[in-house]
């Protein structure tokens, strides 16, 4: 008999829907308890993407809001706090907006998107037009909040005005929730209208948070803590809760206990070690957490297919611009060494500045370190002195992003050296193993080394395999195959020059003990044993070259199979 299980909440960000439609939920309502016992007038949570910020905001809205079904909190951690629930649950008007949809190429379009956000927030309280507590002037102002032609002045004071009207109507102060407050700034910086957007957001938040007498308290979320001087000027009641803070550290992301319970519930506990290696490793405050987006997606995959391989689910939801820009800094020798150490699983010590503006982020490599930390590509492994932190790549999923970007950067740059590439391919085509080895070694010295002792040998081989494919990829008229089924196995690389009468078989080995000659010998033995050349011979190709290429860190050895190669 198959046991019925709750649905996995992949992409579900509406708390009421999650609870009513019987999705699996890792109980994070303890955040409400801690917030109510330690809240500031304005609370800013900064966390990376896909760590549950939006669902948390939806949970807060459903808890405090005057309307809605409060039975969705039955049985959860917060329900044990009877006095807090009696005092706060369902007792406040809540204005909840999300700014993450304000993504436009021009300020004019972004402004209209911002206007639409305010219109939708105001429209939820349409009854204010008939409220006896409001006067004619109030109602006229409310109508302006529904006008798609709203001017910048009205937009700037919109949240403050709406709060005031709600307080008049209900006789109680308002809770304000603003999700992903920094997204419009990121998009504006990318598209060249940052100054206009920073002015708009500063006005909107300043009026709503600083001079709003109708505010009970506010909660904001975002990826970055934008410099106070640029957006939160004069806001002295701001409590910032970043990934470096111990408070609230377990409420974003899954804890180890929560992941074990999830995997056990769905009957896939045997995948725990893989899930841990790939998706754990983020350090928020004093708590180690997993990326929930990755865990949920992978759990969904392995329920259907027990042999499904882990993927970068979180990473695939982003352009990974921060890592790209970072890898581009690898022309600097010191940065290159730092990247190699990180990819090797080591820690490095850097000074972290969590308060930056978007124009500052890419100005120096030091600021890029801070960006990588706040956005989840790097995590802390302990503090050093002052602002200095020990940083590391959290897990295999993020490490894979770095390796992918390293390879992409290599491929972009390798095309610039056409003469060397042609010499390499000519040497390969003419059986000149010595020149092939010399040029390949030059490329290895230039690129970022992958030397993680914790990574399997086959994964290391894949890196060198990728570099060879990057070099050969410039020969547009050559046929290049990777891991092609041939003979009695799969050949690492098959290159077929445009002459039409030749095949070049390459087997790549990683010399884990540093013995390059032994690894070359092993590679050629594999080619011989598996008879990779049989398919080519069947197609009438007589001129077949077979190479064994061994790599260790930045060294390589190239052997070509001859009649007496084993002598």
Buried (B, 14 or more C-beta within 10 A) or exposed (E): EEEEEEEBBEEBBBBBEBBEEEBBBBEBBBBBBEBBEEBBBBBBBBBBBBBBBBBBBBBBBBBBBEEBEBEBBEEBBBBEBEEBBEEBBBBBBBBBBBBBEBBBEEBEBBBBBBBBBBBEBBEBBEEBEEBEEBEEEBBEBBEBBBEEEBEBEBBBBBBBBBBBBBBBBBEBBBBBBBBBBBBBBBBBBBBEBBEBBBEBBBBBBBBBBBEBEBBBBBBBBBBBBBBBEBBBEEBEEBBBBBBBBEEBBBBBBBBBEBBBBBBEBBEBBEBBEBBBBBBBBBBBBEBBBBBBBBBBBBBBBBBEEEEEEBBBBBBEEBEBBBBEBBBBBBEEEEBBBBBBBBBBBBBBBBEBBBBBBBEBBBEEBEBBBBBBBBBBBBBBBEEBEEEEBBBBBBBBBBBBBBBBBBBBBBBEBBEEBEEBBEBBBEBBBEBBBEBBBBBBBEBBEBBBBBBBEEBEEEBBBBBBBBBBBBBBBBBEEBEBBBEBEBBEBEBBBBBBBEEEEBBBBBBBBBBEEEBBEBBBBBBBBBBBEBEBBEBBEEEEBEEBBBBBBBBBBBBBBBBBBEEEBEE
